[in-house]
Amino acid sequence: MPSVDISSGGVFMGFLSDRLARVKPSPTIAMTTRAAELRAAGRDIIGLSAGEPDFDTPEHIREAAKSAIDQGHTRYTAVDGTPALKRAIAAKFARENGLDYTPSQVTVGSGGKHILYNALVATLNEGDEVIIPAPYWVSYPDMVLLAGGVPVIVECGIGDGFRLTPQALADAITPKTKWLILNSPSNPSGAGYDRAQMQALTEVLLDHPQVWVLSDDIYEHLVFDGFEFVTPAQVEPRLKDRVLTMNGVSKAYAMTGWRIGYGAGPEVLIRAMAKLQSQSTSNPSSISQYAAEAALEGPQDYIADSRAVFQRRRDLVVAGLNACPGIDCPVPQGAFYVYPSIAGLIGRTSAGGARIDSDEAFANALLDEEGVAVVFGAAFGLSPHFRISYATSDEQLHDAMARIRRLCEGCN
């Protein structure tokens, strides 16, 4: 049988799905991978590109997982979560958000991204539109594209505090609009919507009953300076029947690798998501579910402790960046990111000879010349900015701020 040369990719180009060609790999993962490769080659690299807490998972959660293994809880569970975990999630929504959900209105997946993906794939038809405020988490538009939808990007610049305004929302809605994705506090900007700002958005949505809200609340507990977190269904109960409230244990409890996300919403949507999950991943890890149950029902003091550390780091990074010529860094309300503007550096040349004609060029120069890995703003839909994750040690952050300042001061 004659051999087939597939080295050029020609055979695969006809074999792979056209849908896959719509999307691109995650830029945050790409930058983190490149930084790891440089570090493995011997370079002194400070990685500020990954959105992952640098703390250990609390001990009582780890112990619950070990106990689950010892008790033999290693078999399949219900497709979208154990009854006990669903009860714990419903109790969390009632306790912390004033939202009344039954366990049948709750779904559990393998991470928050899984919940978002299930919701979009289960509901979008070809041509359905999804409003996504920019800057946005890099996966939102690509997940919409994979599901056959159309991302409608609404720029929310630094002058608006990186927040969607009611008028911009109203202007973006069309008869084809099916979802609004709202992330507060936001990745990448850390911007949060206070109660009045959220109420103003919900008033617009009340006039458009075909629009559902996908509320990504994953950074709910990482808020600073007394900022009060609110979620759309909490602020406007009349919207509750068309809101999917998504959350997870990854950020609040330093459980990124455990891969547990969850959501609550109308039962018809939850059943549709479970149907999809039954034919894809099936149940999340049984051990991780027992750990998540312990996280939600156990001591919560860890959250306040980690929040205090992140607020200190935020202040360190904001002050350090605002001391850099050409950089303007707003103070975020939450999460563990900053999203500074480099408008003052565009058109300049670094000491190493790199022309700073975009935020991607800035990020590459920073990595090549100073060994600091960040993610360029175009990846999040709004330039010229870059994102720093300050989920790392104070020592690393001090060093990184000095390196960034050195690069900026060397530009001419």
Number of C-alpha atoms within 10 A of each C-alpha: 3 4 5 7 9 10 8 8 10 10 12 11 12 9 9 10 10 11 11 11 11 13 15 11 10 13 17 23 14 13 22 17 16 15 25 17 13 15 15 11 9 9 13 13 20 21 26 25 26 21 20 18 21 11 13 10 20 16 9 14 23 20 13 20 22 14 15 18 14 10 9 9 15 12 9 13 16 14 19 25 26 21 14 13 23 25 17 19 27 21 20 17 18 13 11 10 15 15 20 16 20 16 20 17 19 28 27 31 29 23 21 24 21 18 26 28 19 23 21 23 19 19 15 20 14 10 15 20 26 29 25 25 28 23 28 26 19 20 19 20 23 20 21 25 23 19 22 19 24 23 22 19 18 21 19 19 15 18 7 10 17 25 25 22 18 18 11 15 17 14 10 17 21 14 10 14 21 24 24 23 17 23 26 26 28 28 26 27 32 24 24 27 25 16 16 11 14 22 19 15 20 21 13 15 21 13 10 16 11 15 23 20 23 23 22 25 21 24 24 22 19 23 25 18 10 7 14 14 22 22 25 23 22 19 19 17 12 13 19 20 15 18 24 27 26 24 27 29 23 22 20 24 22 19 25 19 12 19 20 26 25 27 28 28 22 17 17 11 22 23 17 16 24 24 16 18 22 14 9 10 13 19 21 25 19 20 20 21 29 22 26 28 21 19 23 18 14 11 12 13 8 14 16 14 10 17 19 15 13 25 21 12 21 25 12 16 24 19 15 19 23 16 17 19 18 18 20 19 21 20 19 26 27 28 32 29 29 28 29 23 22 23 16 13 22 17 13 18 19 21 16 14 13 17 18 20 15 19 24 20 15 29 22 20 23 22 21 17 18 20 21 24 29 25 28 27 25 18 21 25 21 24 21 21 29 26 25 23 25 27 24 20 13 16 8 15 22 14 12 23 21 16 18 23 19 18 21 25 14 15 20 12
